[in-house]
Amino acid sequence: MIREAPGGVNHRDRRSRRRALGQHFLVDPGVAEAIVAAVGASSDDLVCEIGAGEGALTGLLQERAGRVVALEIDADLHARLARRWPNVDLRQADARRFRYETLRAERPGPAGRVLVAGNLPYSVSKPILARLLEARDALDAAVLMLQREVAERLVAPPGGKTYGALSVFWQTWADPALLFRVPPTAFRPPPAVDSAVVRVTFRRSPRIPLADERAFLRVVKAAFAQRRKTLLNALRAAGPGLGGAGATAALAAAGVEGRRRAETLTLEELARLAQFFAVRE
């Protein structure tokens, strides 16, 4: 028999929904301790925990941070966490849309930091990463568990298949570092892939000078949208504003060979190329 949960949703349905979100709950206490140690929170700091789940990190964070804001989208898990840790600020919220910018005003100390920690669901890690990068001015650092492949993309240098738009954006506006890998046995249920923990420190200004951030975003997205094409052909395929004869002129002015592929370009070369598109616009 399938047991009914409050609100007419049965436990099997909830398990299916969690699998759909790519939820794998951390059960290894050693890994949890290592993540919280890497966060390095103090009594002046606010830590926002993404995807509190079954609370593997929540209690440890509460012991160290001045304040913990824990996000959990699942109503059942949220209710369990609220009963277990009544002093934690638990919010039933979608981490892909949460307003992290509001947290700066909620720090327990005026000199405190806003830190982020979490085991991100694999299926929605990229939109969460995008939201965090958008909110970077309000955040100081983040320690995140990710699918190993995604973690390696954040820190990848130019010249390989792992290097892409994700690498460029995070290395432009943050300092990402791969801390350690985590095997499937650290989770319940075990995922089919390895995981890794990264620590990122958000920068208050871009690593390289940007004449126009909007142009930089457009150029990077267009350059990596069709990785198998040469840079010139990828830009030509991007449509109005980047394509046509203007792409050839911008590449020549930036001193970037159009026959190269995007994965070979450094941050400085991409920024220089974007500068000439910014002038054209």
N, C-alpha and C positions, 0 to 999 in steps of 0.2 A: 504494500500500500504506500502511496505517496503522501507524505505528511504535509498538510496545508500550513503555510506560514501566514502571519497577519497580513490583511489586505488581499487575501485570495491568491497570493503568489506562492507556489510550492517550492520546496527546497531544491528539487531537481531543476526547475526553471532558473533559480538563482545560480546554481552551479553552472548551468549552460551559459548564462549571461556573463559570468565571470570568466569562463573559458573564452567567450567571444571577445572580451576585453583584453585577453592575453594576461590574465592575472595569475601569477605564480607567487605564493606567499613564502617569504623568507622564514626559515625555521632553524638556521644555523646561528647559535648565539655568538660564536666567535666572529662570524662575518658581521653581524649586527654591531658588536662592540667596535670592530675596526672601522665601520662606516661612521659611527657616532664620534669616535676619536678623531677621524679625519675632518669632521665638521668643526670640531674645536670650539664649541659654543661656550660663552661665559654668562654670568648672571646679568650682564647688560644687554645681551643679544636676544633677538627674536628669531626662532627657527620655524620655518614653514615646512611641514612634512607633507609631501605629495603622496597620496595613496597609502594612507595609514594601514589599511588592510586589517590584519589581525593583531597589530600593535607591536611587531618585533622591534621597531625603533622607538616607538612613542614613549614608553616609560624611561628608556635610557636617555632620550633627549630631554625629557622633563627634569631629570636629575641634574642636568648640566646647564640648560638654558634658562634665562630669566622668564621667557614666555615661549610656549609652543602653540602654533596654529596648525592643526592637523586637518588636511582635506581628505575626504572619503566620499565617493559618489554613491556607493552602495548603501541603501537605507538600513539594511539588516546589520552590516558591519559597523556602520556609524552608531547604531543604537547600542551594540555590544561594547564598543570603545567608550561610549559615554558612561556606561555603567561601571566600567573598569577604571577609567581615569576621569573622574568628575571635574578635576581642576585644569584639565587641558581644554583649550579653546578648539572644540571639534566643530567642523563645518561640513555639512553635506554639500559638496560643491564639485564641479567639473574642472579639473586642473587645466584643461585646454582653454578655458574661458575665464578663469579666476583673475581678479584684478589685483595682481601682486603689488601694483603701485601703491595701494592703500596701506600696505604693511609698514612703510617707513614711519608713519605717524603713530604706530602702535608699539614701538620699541620700548622696553622697560627702562632703558637708560638713554640719556641724550647722546652719548657717545657710542651707543650700542650699534651692532651690525644687524642687517637683515640677511639671514642665511637660509638656504633651501637644502632639504635632504629628502631622499625618497628612492623607492624601488619602482621605477616607472613601468607600467604595463607595456609590453612590447608593441601591441597593435596601435597604441596612441602615443608612443614616445616622441615621434617627430613633431606633431602639433603642439605637444607640451613644451618641447625644446624651443619651438618657434615663439610660443607665448612668453617663455622666460627671457628669450633674447630681446623681445620687444620691450619687456619691463626692466631691462638691464640697469637703467639709471637708478632704480629703486632697490637694487639688490647688490650685495657685496660678494657673495660666493655661493656655490652650490656643490654638493656631493651627491652624485646620482648613480644608481645602479641601472645599467642599460644592457640591451643585447650587445654582446661583444663586438659584433660587426659595426653597430652604430657608434659605440664608444671609440673604436679604432678610426672611424671616419672623422670624428671630432679632432683628433690629434695628428692625422695623417699629413706628411709633408708633400710638396709637389712631386710629380713624376710617376705616380702609381695609380692603379685603378681605384684604390680606396679614397684618394683625394678627390673632393668634389665641392659642390656649392656649400654643403653643410660644413666642411672643413674651413672653407674660406670665410664664411660668415662668423663662425665661432672663434676662429683665430684672429679675426679683425677686431672683434669687440670683447674678447675675453682671452684669458690664458688657461687653456685646458691641459690637464695632465692625467694620464692613465695611471691609476694607483695599483690595482691588482685585479686579477681574474677570479671569477667565482664559478665553481662547477655546478651542474644541474642538481646534484645531490643536496645542495644547500636550500632547495625549495620544495614546497608541496603544492601542487604536483610538480615533478621535475620537468623543466622545459626541454625541448629537443635540441637546444643550442646552449653554448656557454654564455655567461654574462661577464660584465666587467664594471668596475667602479671608477668613475672619473671625478676629479675635482676641478672646478672652473672658478677662476677669480675674474669678476667682471671689471673691465677697464672703464675709466671715466672719459677716455677719448680713444678713437680708433688707433690701432697699432701703426697704421700708415695714413698719411694725410689724404683726405678725401675732399675733392672740390665740390662734389654733389653726391650725397649718399643715395638719393633716388636713382641716379644714373648708374652708380656702382651696383646696386641691387639688380637693376635690369640687365646690365652687361653680364654679371656673373650667372644669373639664372639662364640667360640666353646661351651663353658659352657652354654651359654644362647640360643644357636640355637635350642635346643630341651629341653625346660624347664621341661617337664613332666618326663624326664629321670633323673636317678641319675647322679651325676657328673661324675663318672667313665664311665658309658655307653655313656654319651654325648661326653666325650673326645674320647672314642673308636670309636665313629661314625664319628669323625671329619676327619679321613683319615690320610695319611702319615705325620709323624712329631709329631702328638699328640696321635694317637691311639696305639693299640697293648699293649704289656707288658710294654712299656715305661710309659703309663698312670698310671698304678698301682704303678710303682716304683717312679714316680714323686709325686704322692699323698702321698705315705708313707714317702718319704723324707721331704715333706713340712708339714707333720703332719696334713693333711686334710683327713677326713673320706670320702671315695669314695661313700658311700651310701647317703650322703647329696645331696641336690639339689642346683643349682647355686645361687638361690635367697637368700640362707641363709649365703652366704660367704661375709665377710667384704672386703673392699679394701685391707687391709693388707694381708689377706689370699690369695686373688687372686694374689697379687704381689709376695708373697712367692712361690706360686705354679708356676707362670710364670718363676721365677728364675731357677727352676730345669729343665724346658723345655729349657730355654736359654742355660744352661750348656750342655744339650744333643745336642743341635744344633751346 
